[in-house]
Amino acid sequence: MSAPVWRRLQFAAACCLIAAYAALSHYCNTGGAGRLGAALALVPLLAFGATLLGRYLPPLFAVPAALAAAVLLYDYWPVLEKNFSVVYLLQECGMYGLLAFGFGGSLRSGGTALCTRLADKLHGPLTPAEVRYTRQVTMAWALFFGVLMLATLLLYVSAPLTLWSMFVNFGTLPLIGAMFAGEYAVRRRVLPHTDRRGIMATVRVFFSNR
């Protein structure tokens, strides 16, 4: 099987998994399936935690930490079943907050903006105009994720749970995709002579350097 076909299959499989996860999460949030909802809400957090333990801790410390987490989950599982939507909320707000902080923090004086680093890996070295543009794009992404985090929180506290679940499960990814597409369209107009690798190339570089 050729590499392009394999990448397309991987992309299709990832899209199917994301769609299934979103549909099941929305079903749990609106149908009250506490056990399944709690399990689904914890899957990304547990995967992230396991990755951190495996990467940054030796087995001597990683194994006891994993056992302690398992004991805590067992003790607090009834609470999680009744309040799993809060776990979803913390997960969504935490993710968008970290992304906003990551993009915004790279704009500090003396640093290199995150989008500038990614663009340099994609088609560097960059011209001064490209450096200015990628710095502005970094600011736009920081604001975008900050607004997304606030919208997620405000909808949770002020709107029906069904509406909030529709937004976080079916609205945020299309908004992120629209942001990528909009930035690409602006880039073609502002920097017409820049190497154009397309939206998917930008996405691959972004996630490979996360």
Secondary structure, DSSP 8 states (H G I E B T S, - for coil): --HHHHHHHHHHHHHHHHHHHHHHHHHHHHH--HHHHHHHHHHHHHHHHHHHHHHHS-HHHHHHHHHHHHHHHHHHHHHHHHTHHHHHHHHHHHHHHHHHHHHHHTTSTTS--HHHHHHHHHH-S--HHHHHHHHHHHHHHHHHHHHHHHHHHHHHHHS-HHHHHHIIIIIHHHHHHHHHHHHHHHHHHHSTTS----HHHHHHHHHHT-
